[in-house]
C-alpha cells in the first residue's frame, strides 16, 4: 500500500516466507550449509530448530529453490497434527501417491516401490517435515522406519525435521535413541544480533528498489533490534508497520521515536492493553524493561490456518416443488393491515386467542418472520430443513418490509424467488411516518395475525426493532418464541441493537446459539440451560445452498452499468457493504468512512452496493472533487445471489454487517469490520474477521497486511458445517413434542 509512495517495487516486509528475500545471517548460513550437506548425503536425518518467526520456512524454501528437480524429488508436510498411521498416508500423498483405502502393509510396500523407482532413475527422495514438534513419538518412529528403505547399499529417503525448540525435547526421550543415531547434523536458529538486524532490514529494502526513501536513522535500527529481539518475523511485522505509519503521515524519515510508538501499539494490540497507559521510553529503548520485545499471538494449529479452504459448490441444493414465485400484495392501506398472499383481508379486531393445546385438533403452524434481506436468507435454510421433517407443523412465512422502500420490496421478491422459498404467505409494510407509529402498526397487525393463525410457535431471526415487537406480541398471548441466532452480544447495552438482542432472547422459550461465545453469554445471563442449544450457524447452511447459483461478478457489474475493468485491477477488488451506517451518529461516521475508503481505492478497487437512502446521504456530504473515483464502483442494493458472487471472488470485504462477517469467515475471505464493536465473536476469535472501527490508520494497516501477505489464517468455527438448520429442526421437533405431552397431561388433569 505504501510501495508507490516510497518508490518501491513490492512490499519488502511480507510476513509470508519468500525465498527471494533470503538473508544469510551467521546462524542462517550455518543452517543452510547443514541442509546442503544433508541433501548431498541423501540419507539419515537433518534436524533444524528455531523459535517462532526465526526464518526456518524461508530457509527451507531457499534450499528447495537451489535443488535440481531432475536429481532430487522433494516432498513437504506442513500440517503435522497427525497420528502415526495418518503420517504414512500424508507422506505418500506428499509424493503424489494415491493411497485411499490402503492398509498399512500395502502402503509401506507402495512407498518403497516408488522410492526404489526414483533410485533406478538416479534421483533421490527428500522428505521435509515442517512444524515437526507437533509429531508424537509414535509418528517420529514411523519416520525412522521409513529410513530403513534401501536399494542395494543406497538409502532411499533423506528426511529433514524442522520445528520449534520443543522438537529437541522430543528427540531427547529414551525411546528416540535409534532415531538420534541416524541424525547426521543438527542446528538451532537463534536471533540475529544488532548488526545483522540492520543488514537484514537494508537487504530486504534494497531487494525492492529502496533508494533511501524513507530514510532510517541510526537510532531507528537500534530501536528495531531492541523491540524485535533480532527475530526475523518480528522485524518484518514492525518494519511493515513503520513504513505504513510514515506513509500515512507523509514522513520521509523513520527514527527511534516512531519505532517506539509503533512497537508500543503492536504490543498493546497483541496483549490487549492500552498503549497510552505504557510508561514513556527513551528513544531506542523499549517502554518496559520487563517486556523487552513485543510478542505474537499463538499460531493456529488447524489445517485451515495453513491456507483458506472455500466450501465446495459441487452439490446443487434441492429445489422445492410448486410455485417458487412469491405472491406479494401491497400493504398501503389505513388503518394498518396485513395482506395475505391470496389477497384476503384478515380480521384483526377479534380478541387474541391462546395457542392451540392438545385436544384442540391439528397443531398450529410455525410462523417464520423475516424483517430484512438477511432474515429472508436465513429463513430459506430453515424452511428447507423444516420441510424435510414430517413431525413438524406446516410453516407460514411473514416478511416485514422497511417503511416506504420500493427497493426493499423488489429485493424481497427477488430473493424469495432466487432462494426457492416455497411460498411467501404474508407481507407487512407499515405506513406510519414515525418509528413509533410504524412499530405500533407492526404490533397491532402481528397480534391480529397471531389470532388468525394460532401458531404453535413464532420463529425469529435478526435484531431489528420489528423482531422485538413480534417477540413481545407473541409472549403476551402465550405463543412461544423460538430464537435461531441467540446470544450474540458485543457488551454495549447502550447500543439499540444490543438491547434488541437481549430483549428477544429473554422473551424466547427455545434458543439456538450459532457459536460458542453466544452460548456462554446466554448461560451468564441466567437463561436456563434446558432452553438453550448449540446448533451452529444457519447462515452457513444458506450460503452452501446458494453458492452453486451465485451470480458471477462480471454479470453483476454489467447489469448495473459498471465498467468491467473494475474486476481486472491488479490487486483485485474489495466488496464494501454498510448496513448500519445511518444509525445513531451515522452521517458523521459515514463521512469519515467514505474518506478512508476513497483513500483505499487508490490501492485496490472497491465495489460498493448501497441502498438509495445511503447513497443520497453519501453524495450530500461529499464535495464535488471527492464525488468521482475511477476505482470505486457504486451501485444500488444487490440480491443475495449477486452479493454472494461478488463476495466469493473478493480480495477482502469491508462491512459493518454481521451476516457478511459470518459468511466471509466461512468462505475464508479476509473481512475488515468497520465498527467499534461486533457481536459476531466467533468470526473474530478464529475466523478471518478483524475489528477495525473507523480508524483510518487501522484500516490502512490491516488492508496493507492483507494485500502484502494474502489470506488470513483462520479456522471454521464449531458446527459451521452447513447442517445447523437440520439441528434446529431436530431440537424444535423434540421441544414441540415435549410441550404437547405437557399440554396433554394438563388436559387430562382438568378433565
MARKOL-393946 format. One record per residue (C-alpha): residue in one letter; x, y, z. Coordinates in steps of 0.05 Angstrom, whole numbers, plus 32768, in hexadecimal, padded with zeros to 4 digits. Layout:
# MARKOL-393946
AXYZ/...
# end
This chain:
# MARKOL-393946
X800080008000/X803A802F800F/X806880147FD8/X805480477FA3/X805D80817FD2/X80A5806C7FE3/X80B680547F9C/X80BB800A7FB0/X80AD7FD37F7E/X808C7FA57FB1/X807E7FA07FFC/X80C17F92801D/X80AA7F75805F/X80757F418050/X80667F108088/X805F7ED58058/X80A27EB2804A/X80C17EC68007/X81037EA67FF3/X81147EE07FC6/X811E7F0A8005/X814B7ED68026/X81807EF78052/X81BD7ECF8067/X81CC7EE380AF/X82017EBB80D4/X81CD7E8C80F1/X81A77E8480B0/X81E77E7A8089/X81FC7E4280B7/X81B77E2080B3/X81B77E298068/X81F97E038063/X81DE7DCB808E/X81A27DC38061/X81CD7DC48022/X81F97D8F8041/X81BC7D648053/X819F7D6A800D/X81E37D557FF0/X81E87D19801F/X81A27D01800F/X81997CD9804F/X81877CDF8098/X81687D1B80BB/X817A7D6580BE/X815A7D8A80F9/X81507DD580F7/X812E7DF98131/X811E7E41813F/X80EB7E6D8162/X80AC7E868140/X80BE7EB7810A/X81087EA58109/X81077E9A80BD/X81057E4E80BA/X80D17E4A8082/X80F57E808059/X81357E598060/X81137E198048/X80F67E3C800B/X81397E5B7FFA/X81587E157FFB/X81207DF77FD1/X812A7E2E7F9E/X81737E177F97/X81647DCD7F8D/X81627DAF7F47/X811E7D8E7F40/X813D7D5F7F0D/X81697D437F44/X81417D4D7F84/X80F67D417F8E/X80E17D697FCB/X80A17D617FF2/X808B7D8D802C/X80597D828064/X80447DBF808B/X80067DAA80B2/X80237D7A80E5/X7FE97D718115/X7FEA7D2880FE/X7FE87CE4811E/X801B7CB08109/X7FED7C8E80D7/X7FD77CD180BA/X801F7CE680B1/X802E7CAD8081/X7FF37CC18056/X800A7D098058/X80507CF58041/X80327CCE8007/X80057D077FF2/X803F7D397FF7/X80647D0F7FC3/X80257D0C7F98/X80147CC37FA8/X7FC87CB67FAE/X7FBB7C8C7FEC/X7F707C8C7FF8/X7F5A7C4D801C/X7FA07C2E801F/X7FB47C04805A/X7FF47C17807E/X80197BDB8061/X80057BED801A/X80157C368025/X805C7C25803C/X80677BF88000/X804D7C2D7FD1/X807A7C637FF0/X80B77C367FEC/X80AA7C257FA3/X80A27C6F7F92/X80E27C837FB4/X81077C497F93/X80EE7C617F4F/X810D7CA57F5D/X81507C847F6E/X81507C5C7F2E/X81497C9E7F07/X81837CBC7F2F/X81577CEA7F57/X81527CF17FA3/X81167CFE7FCF/X81157D358003/X80DE7D398037/X80D77D7B805D/X80AD7D7B809D/X809E7DC280B2/X80817DD180F7/X809C7D8D810C/X80947D9E8156/X804B7D8C814D/X805C7D43813E/X80567D118176/X808C7CDD8184/X80647CA68160/X80607CD08121/X80AA7CE08123/X80B87C96812B/X80927C8980EA/X80C17CBB80C8/X80FC7C9480E4/X80E07C5480C7/X80DB7C758083/X81257C868087/X81327C3A8085/X811E7C37803C/X815B7C278011/X816C7C177FC9/X81AB7BEE7FCD/X81D97C167FFB/X81B67C577FEB/X81837C78801A/X81427C897FF7/X812A7CC28022/X814A7D008041/X81217D258076/X81257D6C8092/X81027D7780D5/X80F57DC180DE/X80D17DDD811A/X80CF7E078159/X80FD7DFA8195/X80CD7DC781B2/X80E37D98817B/X81267D90819D/X81037D7B81DD/X80DD7D4581B8/X811D7D2B8198/X813E7D2681DC/X810A7CF381F4/X81277CAE8203/X80FC7C8D81CD/X811B7CBB8199/X81617C9C81A1/X815F7C77815E/X81497CB68138/X817F7CE0815A/X81B37CB0813F/X819C7CC180F8/X819F7D0D8101/X81DB7D2280D7/X81D77D6C80E7/X81B07D998116/X81AE7DE5811F/X81847E1A8141/X81707E5D8122/X81787E948156/X81687EDE814F/X81957F0E8128/X81C27F40814B/X81BC7F8B8145/X81E97F928109/X81C77F5880E4/X81837F7780F3/X81977FB780D0/X81B57F908095/X81767F658090/X81497FA3808C/X81747FC58058/X81797F848030/X812E7F7D802B/X81257FC7801A/X81597FC57FE3/X81387F877FC6/X80FC7FB27FB4/X81227FEE7F99/X812A80187FD9/X814E80597FCC/X815180738013/X810780858013/X80F48084804A/X8136808F806C/X8144806780AB/X8168808C80E2/X81A180658105/X817A80658146/X813E80478121/X816680088112/X817B8003815A/X8133800B8172/X81197FD7813F/X814D7FA58159/X81397FB181A2/X80EF7FAB8194/X80F47F6E8166/X812A7F48818A/X814A7F3A8146/X81137F098132/X81057F1080E6/X80B97F0B80E9/X80B57F3F8120/X80E37F6C80F8/X80B67F6480BB/X80777F7380E3/X80967FB18102/X80B67FCC80C3/X80777FC3809A/X80517FEC80CD/X8087802080CE/X8083802A8083/X8037802E8087/X803C806180C0/X806C808C8099/X80418088805B/X8001809C8080/X802580D9809E/X804B80E9805D/X808E80E48082/X80D080D6805F/X80F880C0809D/X80EF808980D0/X811080968113/X811180748157/X80D6809C8171/X80AA80808139/X80C4803A8145/X80B3803F818F/X806D80598181/X805C8025814C/X807A7FEC8174/X8052800181B1/X80137FFF8186/X80237FB9816E/X80327FA081B4/X7FF17FBF81CE/X7FC97F9E8196/X7FE77F5981A3/X7FE17F5D81EE/X7F9E7F8181F1/X7FB97FBD8218/X7FB38007820A/X7FF3802481EC/X7FE38068820B/X7FEC804A8250/X803280328243/X806B805A8262/X809480858234/X80D58068821B/X811680888206/X811F808781BA/X8138804381A4/X8126802081E5/X80E77FF781F3/X80B38017821F/X80B67FE08253/X80F57FBE826B/X80CC7F82827F/X80B17F7A8239/X80EA7F88820A/X80C87F7081CA/X80827F6C81B0/X80697F2581A6/X803C7F058172/X7FFB7EDF817D/X80007E93817D/X7FFD7E748139/X7FBF7E4F8124/X7FCA7E048123/X7F907DF080F8/X7F967DDF80AF/X7F6D7E1D809F/X7FA57E4880BC/X7FD37E328084/X7FA77E4E804D/X7F5F7E5E803F/X7F307E298028/X7EF17E408006/X7EB27E16800A/X7EA47DE87FD0/X7E6A7DFA7FA4/X7E667DB77F80/X7E237DA57F9D/X7DE67DCC7F87/X7DB37DD57FBF/X7D707DB37FB7/X7D3A7DDE7F97/X7CF57DE17FB5/X7CBB7DCB7F8C/X7C847DFB7F7D/X7C827E457F6D/X7CC57E657F7F/X7CAC7EAA7F6E/X7C947ECD7FAE/X7C4E7EEB7FAE/X7C577F327FC7/X7C227F667FD4/X7C297FAF7FE5/X7C187FC3802C/X7C0D800D801E/X7BCC80118045/X7BB280338083/X7BA4802080B9/X7BE27FF380BD/X7BD67FAF809F/X7BF97F718087/X7BE97F528044/X7BE77F088037/X7C077EEA7FF9/X7BC27ED87FE0/X7BAC7F217FE7/X7B7A7F11801F/X7B717F458055/X7B7E7F2C809C/X7B507F4080D5/X7B807F5F8106/X7B4D7F778138/X7B3C7F348158/X7B567F28819E/X7B977F01819D/X7B917EB781AE/X7BC67E8D81CF/X7BEE7E5C81A5/X7BCF7E17819A/X7BD77DE281CE/X7BD17D9681C9/X7B897D8481BB/X7B7D7DC28190/X7B897D9C814F/X7BC37DA68120/X7BFE7DCE813C/X7C057E158124/X7C3A7E2880F1/X7C807E4180FD/X7C7E7E8C80F0/X7CC27E9D80D2/X7CD17EE880D1/X7D057F0E80A8/X7D107F5980AD/X7D4C7F62807F/X7D717F448045/X7D9B7F1D8077/X7D5D7F028098/X7D427EE98055/X7D837EC58047/X7D847EA2808B/X7D3B7E8F8084/X7D4A7E6E8041/X7D787E3D8064/X7D497E32809F/X7D0B7E278074/X7D317DF4804A/X7D457DCE8089/X7D007DD380A8/X7CE07DB78069/X7D0B7D78806E/X7CEB7D6480B0/X7CA67D4780B0/X7CA17D5080FC/X7CA17D9D80F7/X7C647DC880E9/X7C5C7DED80A7/X7C807E3080A1/X7C657E758093/X7C977EAA807B/X7C8D7EF3808E/X7CB87F2A8071/X7CBA7F6F8091/X7CD27FA48060/X7CF57FE6806F/X7CCA8025806E/X7CBF80438029/X7CF480188009/X7CE180017FC3/X7D297FE97FBC/X7D207FBD7FFA/X7CE07F9E7FDE/X7D017F8F7F9B/X7D3C7F6F7FBD/X7D0F7F467FEA/X7CEB7F2A7FAE/X7D2B7F1B7F88/X7D4D7EFA7FC3/X7D107ECF7FD1/X7D117EB67F8A/X7D5D7EAE7F87/X7D5E7E867FC8/X7D247E587FB6/X7CF87E6F7FEE/X7CBB7E437FE3/X7C887E797FF3/X7C867EBE8012/X7C467EBE803A/X7C427F058056/X7C637F488048/X7C607F80807C/X7C767FC58067/X7C677FFA809D/X7C53803F8083/X7C59806D80BF/X7C8980A880BA/X7CAB809E80FD/X7CD380648118/X7CA4805D8154/X7C67805E8126/X7C85802880F9/X7C957FFB8134/X7C4E8005814E/X7C347FEE810A/X7C607FB0810C/X7C487FA08153/X7BFE7FA78141/X7C017F8280FF/X7C2F7F4A8118/X7C017F408154/X7BC77F388124/X7BEF7F0780FB/X7BFE7EDE813A/X7BB47EDE8149/X7BA27EC68104/X7BD87E9180FC/X7BDE7E7A8145/X7C257E608138/X7C4A7E2B815F/X7C867E598163/X7CA47E988145/X7CE97E908125/X7D137ECF8128/X7D577EE2810C/X7D777F27810D/X7D7E7F62813B/X7D507F95811C/X7D1E7FBB8147/X7CE67F988122/X7D007F56813D/X7CFA7F708184/X7CB27F848177/X7CA27F3F815A/X7CC27F1C8196/X7C9B7F4881C7/X7C597F3F81A2/X7C627EF381A2/X7C777EF081EB/X7C3B7F198202/X7C0A7EE581EA/X7C347EA881FB/X7C4E7E9681B6/X7C957E7B81C0/X7CCE7E9C819C/X7D077E75817C/X7D477E9D8173/X7D787E82813E/X7DB47EB18148/X7DB27EBA8193/X7DE87ED581C0/X7E0C7F048190/X7E297F3C81BB/X7E607F7081B8/X7E547F8981FF/X7E3E7FD181F3/X7DF67FD5820D/X7DF2801D81F7/X7DEF800581AF/X7DA77FFD8197/X7DB27FBB8172/X7DD67F9E81AF/X7D987FAE81D9/X7D6C7F8F81A3/X7D947F4F81A4/X7D8F7F4981F0/X7D447F5681F0/X7D367F2381BA/X7D617EEE81DB/X7D417EF6821F/X7CFB7EF48200/X7D0B7EB281DD/X7CFA7E6C81F5/X7D2B7E4681C9/X7D6F7E6681B8/X7D9E7E4B8182/X7DE57E678187/X7E107E698149/X7E547E70816B/X7E757E5C81AD/X7E7D7EA481C8/X7E327EAF81BF/X7E237E7081E7/X7E517E87821F/X7E307ECC821F/X7DEA7EAF8226/X7E007E848260/X7E207EC18282/X7DDE7EE7827A/X7DBA7EB182A1/X7D907E92826A/X7D817E4A827F/X7DAE7E17825D/X7D737DEC8246/X7D5A7E26821A/X7D9D7E2F81F6/X7DBE7E0381C1/X7DFE7E0A8199/X7DE87DFE8151/X7E197E228124/X7E0D7E5B80F4/X7DD37E5480C3/X7DF17E8C809A/X7E267E5B8084/X7DF17E29806E/X7DD07E5F8044/X7E137E718025/X7E247E298013/X7DDF7E217FF3/X7DE67E617FCB/X7E2F7E5C7FB4/X7E207E337F75/X7DF17E6A7F5D/X7E197EA77F72/X7E1D7EDB7F3B/X7E627EE37F1B/X7E7F7F287F29/X7E857F3B7EE0/X7E3A7F317ED6/X7E2B7F5B7F14/X7E567F967F01/X7E3B7F947EB9/X7DF37F937ECF/X7DFF7FD07EFC/X7E237FF87EC6/X7E687FF47EE5/X7EA57FEE7EB8/X7EC07FA77EBA/X7F087FBF7EC3/X7EF87FC97F0D/X7F017F7D7F12/X7F467F7D7EF2/X7F6B7FA97F24/X7FB07F8B7F32/X7F9D7F817F7C/X7F567F6C7F70/X7F1C7F8F7F91/X7F017F997FD7/X7EB67F917FE2/X7E987FC8800D/X7E557FC18030/X7E3E7FF28066/X7DFD7FDB8085/X7DF9800780C3/X7E1D804580AB/X7DE2807480B5/X7DD0805C80FB/X7DE080888138/X7E1680BB8127/X7E17809D80E1/X7E2480D880B3/X7E6580EB80D7/X7E7D80A380D8/X7E6A809A808F/X7E9180D8807B/X7ECF80BF809E/X7EC980798081/X7EBD8095803C/X7EFE80BD8041/X7F25807F8056/X7F078054801F/X7F1780877FEA/X7F6080868000/X7F60803A8000/X7F44803B7FB9/X7F8680577FA1/X7FA580137FB1/X7F6C7FE27FA4/X7F2B7FE77F7E/X7EEB7FEC7FA8/X7EA67FD17F95/X7E737FF37FC2/X7E297FE17FBC/X7DFC800D7FE6/X7DB3801C7FF1/X7D97805D7FD7/X7D948080801B/X7DDD80728028/X7DF080897FE2/X7DCB80CA7FEC/X7DEC80D8802F/X7E3080C78013/X7E2D80F67FD8/X7E0E812D8001/X7E4C812F802D/X7E8181297FF7/X7EA281647FD5/X7EA181677F8A/X7EEA81527F84/X7EDE81167FB0/X7EA180FC7F8D/X7EC680D77F56/X7EF7809E7F59/X7F07806E7F20/X7F1580367F50/X7ED5803A7F7A/X7E99801A7F59/X7E58802C7F7D/X7E17800B7F6B/X7DD280007F88/X7DC27FC97FBB/X7DD07F837FA1/X7DAC7F427FA8/X7DCA7F0E7FD5/X7DE47EE37F9B/X7E067F217F7D/X7E267F337FC0/X7E3D7EEB7FCA/X7E5C7EE97F85/X7E837F297F92/X7E987F137FD8/X7EB47ED07FC4/X7EE37EF07F91/X7EF67F2D7FBA/X7F3C7F3A7FD5/X7F1B7F508015/X7EDA7F6B8032/X7ECF7FAD8057/X7E8E7FAE807D/X7E677FBD80BC/X7E377F8480AF/X7E367F4780DC/X7E1D7F1680A7/X7E537F2C8077/X7E887F2280AD/X7E707EDA80B8/X7E6C7EC8806E/X7EB07EE6805D/X7ECE7EBE8096/X7EAE7E7E807C/X7EC97E8D8036/X7F0E7E9C8050/X7F0B7EE48037/X7F2F7F198062/X7EFC7F488081/X7F077F8D80A0/X7ECC7F9F80CC/X7EC17FEA80C9/X7EA57FF0810F/X7EC07FFA8155/X7E9E7FBB816E/X7E817F7B8152/X7E537F46816E/X7E707F12813E/X7EA77EFA816C/X7EB47EB7814B/X7EC97ED68109/X7EF87F05812F/X7F177ED3815F/X7F257E9D812B/X7F0D7EB480E8/X7F247EE880B5/X7F017F2380D5/X7F287F5E80F3/X7F067F968119/X7F237FD880FF/X7EEE800B8113/X7EF2804C80EC/X7F3C805880F7/X7F5C806780B4/X7FA0805480D0/X7F86800F80E6/X7F61800480A4/X7F9E8015807B/X7FCA7FE980A7/X7F9E7FAC80A2/X7F917FB68058/X7FDC7FBB804D/X7FE77F788070/X7FB07F588046/X7FCE7F718005/X80157F618019/X800B7F1E803B/X7FCD7F018018/X7F9B7ED7803E/X7F917EDD8089/X7F9C7E9D80B1/X7F597E8580CA/X7F317E4A80E1/X7EE87E3B80D6/X7EC17E468117/X7EA07E0B813A/X7E637DED8116/X7E687E1D80DB/X7E617DE080AF/X7E227DEF8086/X7DF47DC480B2/X7DDF7DF780E7/X7D977DFC80CC/X7D907DB180D1/X7DA67DB3811A/X7D767DED8127/X7D3D7DC48108/X7D4F7D888133/X7D507DB08174/X7D107DD48160/X7CED7D918153/X7D027D758197/X7CEE7DB681BA/X7CA97DB8819A/X7C9E7D6F81AA/X7CAF7D7D81F3/X7C7F7DB881F4/X7C477D8F81D6/X7C537D588209/X7C517D8A8242/X7C117DAA8226/X7BF17D66821E/X7C007D548266/X7BE37D96827D/X7BA57D898252/X7B9B7D458273/X7BA27D6382B8/X7B6D7D9782A8/X7B3F7D62828C/
# end
